[in-house]
Amino acid sequence: MERRAPIASAPSALAVPAAVLVLAAVGAGFVAPSMRTLIDLAIGLVVVPVAVVLGILIVRRSAARVVGTLLAAVGLAVAVTVAKEAAWGVLAERPAAARSLAWLVALLDQSAMWILVAVALLLLYFPDGALPGPRWRPVPVVLVATTAVDQVAVAFEQVPFRPPLQSLARPFGPLPTWLELVAMGAFVTTLVLALACLGSLVVRLRRAGRDGDRLRQKQIRWLAVVGVAVVAYPLLCLLEILFWGSPTWVSGTIGVAGLLAIPAATAVAVLWPEVYDVDRVLSVTVTYSLVTAAVLALFGGISLLVGLLAGRGSPLAAATAAVTCALALAPLRARLGAVVDRRLYPLRRAASEAVETLHHDIRAERARPEDLEQVLRVALREPALRVGYRSPGGGDHVDARGEPVDPDGGTPVVLDGHEIGVITLDAGLASDDLLRDAAASAATLVELVRLRLELARVVREVEASRTRLLHVGYEERRRLERDLHDGAQQRLVSLGMNLRLAQRHLDDGTVDVDELLDAAVAELGIAVAELRHLAHGLRPTLLDDGLDAALRALVATVPMPVALDVTSGPLPDHVATTAFYVASEALTNSVKHASAVRLGVHVGRSDGQLTVRITDDGRGGARLVEGSALADRVAAMGGTLQVASPAGSGTVVEAILPCAS
């Protein structure tokens, strides 16, 4: 059974660096601390508690306890270095104490190298707390040994101490030449091994790539982001010393930034590796690190070359170097960014190139826009990825096959400030930033597919509407034939027979001709009424006086108050007829089903369109039945019919019909 580190060890692990920091702060309070001391103390107050607390959290919640311990060791090394700087400030105010402790000052002069060692070991054992392989076993021992040798050797140097102890005499004599060479070899070995520890992440990264372990790849990239900055710090210092004679703010800024980010990056990589997009961070970090190094090298080289020609210290050298670096910065950033993206952010590059290739294939008629989903699945290596296209008339999302897509938790695809689709991923390692990049690059294709889907839907609806209208026409024709045959036709036949009978018996007096004529007139009146009724079903005769008169006559038959607002004016007959039927059916439905108290009819005309709106204050809950004859009639004119009827809030039926302006 696996045994966890005892919880009681957590406070003690935090107590040591905390105590060191407190001593440093108290010591700095006895003197007027320098700006550097204050900066070091501020860095320590940020790095040390965070590193130790996160290290304890990793030990408790992860199997990689070695990683948590080394992260706490980084905090301890920083705490010791900060405390040392504060102590040197106290000794500078007490010359006698400084002279008696000169040996300690000399021995601790190189103690900051232990921060590099702690970070290097963290890189070496990350992320599972084990070495990358058997061949790496000597590295930790040799790294610690060479750092100790270098620290002791620096104590015997004869250069002045750094401020504020620059006036303190060196307590030891110089080392023999061969020992100085050994010490230099130890220093170089420390730097090489630190780089090797950083390189171990590359070994692990390639191994994870071969195994298809994308989670491990993400973890390694997280620490590689900040590990590059910390390990590169001493190398940048050497480069700055080589060109300018002393370190500058550039290396210091990079080193401090990496040191501040080490605890957070380690904790995220071990505990929450899937939360953030490490590839983008890594790409930007490496790009700007390379740009910084290239600009420094370019500046130093041009300064040296122009200085040799124009004289050392010439303003012309600095000006020439600055102008050259400024001109080279933008193209250098673009070229290095492209190279780094291809190597360190392959999925982003792959998605962009895949979408671009799809564009070319569509123009060459080798592919269809609907292939976008499959192209993104292959490029991002996410078989569960789906692309949903938003319907223009509502919030529904469907894929290229018309199947519904749930947009919750997806990455929206936005074009011109409007959401046109969504990219969803139920389970996968693609980050939100990566999906946002893919959505941005694919926005035009999503819009194209969305419009194609909408056009196909409209065509289907038009075809279905035309079919329904044909059926309605056939049914209406059969109804008219039946009504004419059973009604007016029979009465006219009977009328003809009566008239023929009256004609035959007109002179013999055997038939009451007056009665026959009265019956014929009655039959003729009924036939005329039935024919008018049939004609009214085709086109209401009320429209002979205009739509406004027809609607006033219509609302007069409604058994409740109706607010009528009609814009007068001539209309095409088919527009007026359709508008009348919309109002008639909507009012009939409101009276029968809505339990309304008041109704309203508004007819307005603007911009070549006629708007017919019928409202009621009833119980709501109505809906437009798909394929209704009225909707088809409106659609056949190129208009739209909409029904808004929330439960308990009444109903609004609105038809918009194109008409002459």
C-alpha positions in Angstrom: 0.0 0.0 0.0 1.3 3.4 -1.0 2.3 5.7 1.9 1.8 9.4 1.6 4.1 12.0 3.2 2.8 12.8 6.7 0.6 15.9 6.8 2.4 17.1 9.8 5.6 17.7 7.8 3.9 20.4 5.8 4.2 23.2 8.4 7.8 22.3 9.1 8.6 22.4 5.4 7.2 25.9 5.3 8.7 27.0 8.5 12.4 26.9 7.4 12.2 29.2 4.4 9.6 31.4 6.2 12.0 31.8 9.2 14.8 32.7 6.8 12.7 35.3 5.1 11.6 36.8 8.5 15.3 37.1 9.5 16.1 38.8 6.2 13.2 41.3 6.6 14.2 42.0 10.3 17.8 42.4 9.2 16.9 44.8 6.5 14.9 46.8 9.0 18.0 47.7 11.0 19.6 49.6 8.2 18.6 51.7 5.2 18.3 49.0 2.7 19.5 49.6 -0.9 17.1 49.4 -3.8 18.5 46.0 -4.8 17.9 44.6 -1.3 14.3 45.8 -1.4 13.8 44.2 -4.8 15.4 40.9 -3.7 13.2 40.9 -0.6 10.1 41.6 -2.6 10.9 38.7 -5.0 11.5 36.4 -2.0 8.2 37.4 -0.4 6.5 36.4 -3.6 8.4 33.3 -4.7 9.2 31.6 -1.4 5.7 31.2 0.1 4.2 30.3 -3.3 6.9 27.8 -4.1 6.7 26.1 -0.7 2.9 26.0 -0.5 2.5 24.7 -4.0 5.3 22.2 -3.4 3.4 20.9 -0.3 0.2 20.8 -2.3 1.9 18.7 -5.0 3.3 16.3 -2.4 -0.2 15.8 -0.9 -2.2 15.5 -4.1 0.1 13.9 -6.6 2.3 10.9 -6.9 5.2 13.1 -8.0 6.4 13.9 -4.4 10.0 14.4 -5.6 8.8 17.3 -7.8 6.9 18.9 -4.9 10.0 18.6 -2.7 12.3 20.1 -5.3 9.8 23.0 -5.8 10.0 23.7 -2.1 13.8 23.5 -2.4 13.6 26.3 -5.0 11.8 28.4 -2.5 14.4 27.6 0.2 17.3 28.5 -2.1 15.6 31.8 -2.9 15.0 32.5 0.8 18.7 31.9 1.6 19.8 34.2 -1.2 17.5 37.0 -0.1 18.5 36.6 3.5 22.2 36.7 2.5 21.7 40.0 0.6 19.9 41.5 3.6 22.6 40.3 6.0 25.3 41.9 3.8 23.5 45.2 4.2 23.7 44.8 8.0 27.4 43.9 7.9 28.1 47.0 5.7 27.0 49.2 8.6 29.3 47.2 11.0 32.8 47.1 9.6 34.2 45.2 12.6 31.7 42.4 12.3 32.1 42.4 8.5 35.9 41.8 8.9 35.4 39.0 11.4 32.9 37.3 9.1 34.8 38.0 5.8 35.4 34.2 5.4 31.6 33.6 5.5 31.0 36.4 3.0 33.5 34.8 0.7 32.1 31.3 1.0 28.5 32.5 0.3 29.4 34.8 -2.5 28.2 32.3 -5.1 25.3 30.9 -3.2 22.8 32.1 -5.8 24.0 29.2 -8.0 22.0 26.9 -5.8 18.8 28.4 -7.2 19.9 27.3 -10.6 20.7 23.8 -9.2 17.3 23.5 -7.6 15.6 24.5 -10.8 17.7 22.2 -12.9 17.0 19.3 -10.7 13.3 20.2 -10.8 13.5 20.0 -14.6 15.4 16.7 -14.5 12.8 14.9 -12.3 9.7 16.5 -13.8 6.9 15.5 -14.2 6.8 12.1 -12.5 9.6 12.4 -10.0 11.9 9.9 -11.8 14.9 10.3 -13.9 14.5 10.1 -17.7 16.6 6.9 -17.8 19.6 5.1 -16.2 22.2 7.2 -18.0 21.0 10.3 -16.1 21.8 8.9 -12.7 25.2 10.6 -12.3 23.8 14.0 -13.3 22.3 15.1 -9.9 25.4 14.0 -8.0 27.8 15.7 -10.4 25.7 18.9 -10.6 25.7 19.3 -6.8 29.4 18.5 -6.6 30.5 20.9 -9.3 28.3 23.7 -7.8 29.9 23.1 -4.4 33.4 23.2 -5.9 32.5 26.4 -7.8 31.2 28.1 -4.6 34.4 27.3 -2.7 36.6 28.4 -5.6 34.8 31.7 -5.8 35.7 32.4 -2.2 39.4 32.5 -3.2 38.9 35.1 -6.0 40.8 38.4 -5.6 38.2 40.7 -7.2 36.3 43.0 -4.8 33.1 41.9 -3.3 29.9 43.1 -4.7 28.3 46.2 -3.1 27.6 47.0 -0.3 30.8 45.1 0.8 33.1 46.2 -2.0 35.5 47.7 0.6 35.8 44.5 2.6 39.2 42.8 2.1 39.4 39.3 0.7 40.2 36.8 3.5 41.9 34.2 1.4 44.8 34.2 -1.0 44.5 33.2 -4.7 44.3 29.6 -5.7 47.1 27.9 -7.7 46.6 28.1 -11.4 45.7 24.4 -11.8 43.0 24.8 -9.1 41.6 27.8 -10.9 41.3 25.8 -14.0 39.6 23.1 -12.1 37.2 25.7 -10.6 36.5 27.1 -14.1 35.8 23.6 -15.3 33.4 23.0 -12.4 31.5 26.2 -13.3 31.3 25.3 -17.0 30.2 21.8 -16.0 27.4 23.2 -13.8 26.1 25.3 -16.7 26.4 22.4 -19.2 24.5 20.1 -16.8 21.8 22.7 -16.2 21.3 22.8 -19.9 21.3 19.0 -20.0 18.5 19.0 -17.4 16.6 21.4 -19.6 17.4 19.0 -22.5 15.9 16.1 -20.5 12.5 17.7 -21.0 13.1 17.5 -24.8 13.9 13.8 -24.4 10.7 13.2 -22.4 8.7 15.3 -24.8 9.8 13.2 -27.8 9.2 10.0 -25.9 5.7 11.2 -25.0 5.1 12.1 -28.7 6.1 8.6 -29.8 3.8 7.0 -27.2 0.9 9.3 -28.1 0.8 10.6 -24.5 -0.6 14.2 -25.1 -1.2 14.8 -21.5 2.5 14.2 -20.7 3.4 16.5 -23.6 1.4 19.3 -22.1 2.9 18.9 -18.7 6.5 19.0 -20.0 5.8 22.1 -22.1 4.5 24.0 -19.1 7.7 23.7 -17.3 9.8 24.1 -20.4 8.3 27.6 -20.8 9.8 29.0 -17.6 12.8 26.5 -17.4 14.2 28.1 -20.5 14.2 31.5 -18.9 15.9 30.4 -15.6 18.6 28.3 -17.3 19.2 30.9 -19.9 19.8 33.6 -17.2 23.5 32.8 -16.5 24.3 32.4 -20.2 22.7 35.8 -21.0 24.7 37.3 -18.1 28.0 35.9 -19.6 27.0 37.3 -23.1 26.2 40.7 -21.6 29.5 40.7 -19.7 31.3 39.8 -22.9 29.9 42.7 -24.8 29.2 45.4 -22.2 31.5 44.5 -19.3 28.6 43.9 -16.8 25.2 42.3 -16.7 22.3 44.5 -17.9 18.6 44.6 -17.1 17.7 42.2 -19.9 19.1 39.1 -18.3 17.9 40.1 -14.9 14.4 40.6 -16.2 14.3 37.3 -17.9 15.8 35.5 -14.9 13.3 37.1 -12.4 10.4 36.4 -14.7 11.3 32.8 -15.0 11.9 32.5 -11.2 8.5 34.0 -10.4 6.7 31.7 -12.9 8.4 28.4 -11.8 6.0 27.6 -8.9 2.8 28.4 -10.8 4.0 26.6 -14.0 5.0 23.5 -12.0 1.7 23.4 -10.1 -0.4 23.8 -13.2 1.6 21.2 -15.1 1.2 18.6 -12.3 -2.2 19.3 -11.0 -4.2 21.1 -13.8 -2.4 20.4 -17.1 -5.5 20.6 -19.2 -6.8 23.9 -18.0 -4.7 26.4 -20.0 -3.1 26.4 -23.4 0.6 25.8 -22.8 1.5 25.6 -26.5 0.7 29.3 -27.0 2.6 30.3 -23.9 5.6 28.2 -24.9 5.6 29.5 -28.4 5.5 33.1 -27.3 8.2 32.6 -24.6 10.6 30.8 -26.9 10.1 33.3 -29.7 10.8 36.3 -27.6 13.7 34.6 -25.9 15.3 33.9 -29.3 14.5 37.4 -30.5 16.1 38.9 -27.4 19.2 36.8 -27.8 19.4 37.6 -31.5 19.0 41.3 -30.9 21.6 41.3 -28.2 24.0 39.5 -30.4 23.3 41.8 -33.3 23.6 44.9 -31.1 26.9 43.7 -29.6 28.4 42.6 -33.0 27.5 45.9 -34.7 28.7 47.9 -31.7 32.0 46.1 -31.7 32.5 46.4 -35.5 31.6 50.1 -35.7 33.6 50.7 -32.6 36.7 49.2 -34.2 36.2 51.5 -37.2 35.1 54.7 -35.5 36.8 54.3 -32.1 35.8 52.7 -28.9 33.0 54.5 -27.1 31.9 56.4 -30.2 28.2 57.4 -30.1 28.1 56.3 -33.8 28.5 52.7 -32.8 25.6 52.7 -30.3 23.4 54.7 -32.7 24.1 52.4 -35.7 23.5 49.3 -33.6 20.2 50.7 -32.2 18.9 51.6 -35.6 19.9 48.3 -37.1 18.2 46.3 -34.3 15.0 48.4 -34.6 14.8 47.8 -38.3 15.5 44.0 -37.9 13.1 43.5 -35.0 9.8 43.1 -36.9 11.0 40.7 -39.6 13.1 38.8 -37.1 10.1 38.4 -34.9 7.9 37.2 -37.8 10.4 34.7 -39.1 11.3 33.3 -35.7 7.7 33.1 -34.7 6.8 31.1 -37.8 9.7 28.7 -37.2 8.9 28.3 -33.5 5.1 27.8 -34.2 5.9 25.0 -36.6 8.1 23.2 -34.0 6.4 24.0 -30.6 2.8 24.8 -31.5 2.2 22.2 -34.3 -1.6 21.9 -33.7 -2.2 25.6 -34.2 -0.1 25.6 -37.3 -1.7 22.4 -38.6 -5.3 23.8 -38.1 -4.4 27.0 -39.9 -2.7 25.2 -42.8 -5.6 22.7 -43.0 -8.2 25.4 -43.3 -6.1 27.2 -45.9 -5.7 24.0 -47.9 -9.4 23.4 -47.8 -9.9 26.9 -49.2 -7.7 26.1 -52.2 -9.3 22.7 -52.7 -12.8 24.3 -52.7 -11.8 26.8 -55.3 -10.3 24.0 -57.4 -13.5 21.9 -56.9 -11.6 19.1 -55.2 -13.5 19.5 -51.9 -16.7 20.9 -50.4 -17.1 23.5 -47.6 -19.0 20.8 -45.6 -15.7 18.9 -45.2 -14.5 21.5 -42.6 -15.5 19.3 -39.6 -13.5 16.3 -40.8 -10.5 18.6 -41.8 -10.4 20.1 -38.2 -10.7 16.7 -36.6 -7.7 15.4 -38.5 -5.6 18.6 -38.0 -6.4 18.9 -34.2 -6.3 15.1 -33.7 -9.7 15.3 -32.0 -12.1 12.7 -33.5 -15.0 14.0 -31.3 -14.8 17.5 -32.6 -18.1 18.9 -34.1 -18.8 22.1 -36.0 -22.3 23.5 -35.6 -23.8 26.1 -37.9 -26.3 28.6 -36.5 -29.6 29.0 -38.3 -30.2 32.7 -39.3 -33.7 32.7 -38.0 -33.0 31.3 -34.5 -30.5 29.9 -32.1 -30.5 26.3 -33.2 -27.2 24.8 -34.3 -26.9 21.9 -36.8 -23.9 20.1 -38.4 -23.4 19.8 -42.1 -25.8 16.8 -42.2 -28.5 18.8 -40.5 -28.2 16.9 -37.2 -28.5 19.1 -34.1 -25.4 20.2 -32.2 -25.5 21.3 -28.5 -23.7 24.6 -28.3 -23.2 24.6 -24.5 -19.6 24.8 -23.6 -18.5 25.2 -27.2 -16.2 27.7 -28.7 -18.3 30.3 -30.7 -17.4 31.1 -34.3 -17.8 34.9 -34.8 -17.8 36.9 -38.0 -18.3 40.7 -38.1 -19.4 40.6 -34.5 -22.1 38.0 -35.0 -22.0 34.4 -33.8 -22.5 32.2 -36.8 -21.5 28.8 -35.4 -19.8 26.8 -32.7 -17.0 24.3 -32.4 -17.7 21.7 -29.6 -15.5 19.1 -28.1 -17.0 16.8 -25.5 -13.7 15.3 -24.3 -10.2 16.1 -25.6 -6.9 17.9 -24.9 -7.4 20.8 -27.4 -7.4 24.0 -25.3 -9.9 26.8 -25.6 -7.2 29.1 -27.1 -6.5 26.5 -29.8 -10.2 26.1 -30.6 -10.6 29.9 -30.7 -7.7 30.1 -33.2 -9.3 27.3 -35.3 -12.7 29.1 -35.1 -11.2 32.4 -36.3 -9.4 30.8 -39.2 -12.5 28.8 -40.3 -15.1 31.7 -39.9 -15.5 32.3 -43.6 -16.0 28.6 -44.3 -18.5 28.3 -41.4 -20.5 31.2 -42.9 -20.4 29.6 -46.3 -21.7 26.3 -45.0 -24.3 28.1 -42.9 -25.7 29.9 -45.9 -25.6 26.8 -48.0 -27.6 25.0 -45.4 -30.1 27.8 -45.1 -30.5 28.0 -48.9 -31.1 24.2 -49.0 -33.7 24.6 -46.2 -35.4 27.4 -48.0 -35.5 25.4 -51.3 -36.9 22.4 -49.5 -39.6 24.6 -47.8 -40.4 26.2 -51.2 -40.8 22.9 -52.8 -42.9 21.5 -50.0 -45.0 24.7 -50.0 -45.5 24.5 -53.8 -46.6 20.8 -53.4 -49.0 21.7 -50.6 -50.4 24.6 -52.7 -51.0 22.3 -55.6 -52.8 19.8 -53.3 -54.8 22.7 -51.8 -55.7 23.9 -55.3 -56.8 20.4 -56.4 -58.8 20.0 -53.2 -60.4 23.4 -53.7 -61.3 22.6 -57.3 -62.9 19.3 -56.2 -64.8 21.1 -53.5 -66.0 23.7 -56.0 -67.0 21.0 -58.4 -68.9 19.1 -55.7 -70.6 22.3 -54.4 -71.6 23.3 -57.9 -72.9 19.9 -58.7 -74.8 19.3 -55.4 -76.0 22.9 -55.1 -76.4 25.5 -57.8 -76.2 23.0 -60.7 -79.1 20.9 -59.2 -81.2 24.0 -58.6 -80.6 25.3 -62.1 -81.6 21.9 -63.6 -84.7 21.9 -61.5 -85.4 25.5 -62.6 -85.1 24.4 -66.2 -87.5 21.5 -65.7 -90.1 23.7 -64.1 -89.9 26.3 -66.8 -90.2 23.5 -69.5 -93.3 22.1 -67.6 -94.9 25.6 -67.5 -94.2 26.0 -71.2 -96.0 22.8 -72.1 -99.1 23.4 -70.0 -99.3 27.1 -70.5 -102.5 26.8 -72.7 -104.3 23.8 -71.3 -104.8 25.2 -67.7 -103.9 21.8 -66.1 -100.9 23.3 -64.2 -100.7 26.3 -62.0 -98.2 28.3 -64.0 -98.0 31.1 -61.4 -96.9 28.6 -58.7 -94.3 27.1 -61.1 -92.9 30.5 -61.9 -92.8 31.4 -58.2 -90.9 28.2 -57.4 -88.6 28.9 -60.3 -87.8 32.4 -59.1 -87.2 31.0 -55.6 -84.8 28.3 -57.0 -83.0 31.0 -59.0 -82.5 33.2 -55.9 -81.1 30.2 -53.9 -78.8 29.4 -56.8 -77.5 32.9 -57.0 -76.9 33.0 -53.3 -75.0 29.7 -53.4 -72.9 31.0 -56.3 -72.1 34.2 -54.4 -71.1 32.1 -51.4 -68.7 30.1 -53.6 -67.3 33.2 -55.2 -66.8 34.7 -51.7 -64.6 31.7 -50.8 -62.3 32.5 -53.7 -62.2 36.2 -53.2 -64.3 38.1 -50.7 -66.6 40.6 -52.4 -65.9 43.0 -49.5 -62.6 43.7 -51.1 -64.3 45.5 -54.0 -64.2 48.6 -51.8 -60.6 48.2 -50.6 -58.8 46.4 -47.8 -59.7 49.0 -45.2 -63.5 48.7 -45.9 -63.3 44.9 -45.9 -61.5 44.8 -42.6 -64.0 47.2 -41.0 -66.8 45.0 -42.1 -64.9 41.9 -40.8 -64.3 43.3 -37.3 -67.9 44.4 -37.1 -68.9 40.7 -36.9 -66.4 40.0 -34.0 -68.3 39.7 -30.7 -65.7 41.7 -28.7 -63.8 45.1 -29.0 -61.3 45.3 -31.8 -58.8 48.2 -32.2 -58.5 48.7 -35.9 -55.6 50.7 -37.4 -55.4 50.4 -41.2 -53.3 52.4 -43.6 -55.6 53.3 -46.5 -54.5 53.2 -50.1 -54.8 51.0 -53.2 -53.1 47.6 -53.1 -52.6 44.8 -55.6 -55.6 42.5 -55.5 -53.6 39.4 -54.5 -51.9 41.3 -51.7 -55.2 42.6 -50.3 -56.8 39.2 -50.5 -53.9 37.5 -48.7 -53.9 40.2 -46.0 -57.7 39.8 -45.5 -57.4 36.1 -45.1 -54.5 36.5 -42.5 -56.6 38.9 -40.5 -59.8 36.8 -40.8 -58.2 33.5 -39.7 -56.2 35.1 -36.9 -59.3 36.9 -35.5 -61.3 33.6 -35.8 -58.6 31.7 -33.8 -58.5 34.4 -31.1 -62.2 34.4 -30.7 -62.4 30.6 -30.6 -59.3 29.6 -28.6 -57.6 32.5 -26.9 -60.2 33.5 -24.2 -59.2 37.1 -25.1 -61.0 40.3 -24.0 -59.5 42.8 -26.5 -58.2 42.3 -30.0 -56.2 44.6 -32.3 -55.6 44.7 -36.0 -52.8 46.9 -37.5 -52.1 47.2 -41.2 -49.1 49.4 -42.1 -47.2 50.0 -45.3 -43.6 51.1 -45.7 -40.5 50.4 -47.8 -42.5 48.3 -50.3 -43.9 46.0 -47.7 -47.3 45.5 -46.1 -47.3 44.5 -42.4 -50.4 42.9 -41.0 -50.4 42.4 -37.2 -53.2 40.9 -35.2 -52.9 40.9 -31.4 -54.9 39.6 -28.5 -54.6 39.6 -24.7 -55.5 36.0 -24.3 -53.8 33.0 -22.7 -51.2 32.5 -25.4 -49.5 29.2 -26.1 -50.5 29.3 -29.8 -48.0 28.1 -32.4 -47.8 28.1 -36.2 -48.5 24.7 -37.6 -45.8 23.7 -40.1 -47.3 23.4 -43.6 -50.5 25.3 -42.8 -52.4 26.6 -45.9 -52.2 30.2 -44.7 -48.4 30.0 -44.2 -48.0 28.5 -47.6 -50.2 31.3 -49.1 -48.0 34.0 -47.5 -44.8 32.2 -48.5 -46.0 31.8 -52.1 -46.1 35.6 -52.3 -42.5 35.9 -51.0 -43.7 37.0 -47.5 -43.2 35.8 -44.0 -45.6 34.7 -41.3 -44.6 34.7 -37.6 -46.5 33.8 -34.4 -45.3 35.0 -31.0 -47.4 33.5 -28.2 -45.7 33.1 -24.8 -47.9 31.4 -22.3 -50.1 33.8 -20.4 -49.0 36.9 -22.4 -51.3 36.9 -25.4 -50.6 36.3 -29.1 -49.1 38.3 -31.9 -49.6 37.1 -35.5 -47.6 39.1 -38.0 -47.4 38.7 -41.8 -45.1 40.8 -43.9 -46.1 40.9 -47.6 -44.2 42.5 -50.4 -46.2 45.0 -52.4 -45.7 47.9 -54.8 -44.4 51.0 -53.0 
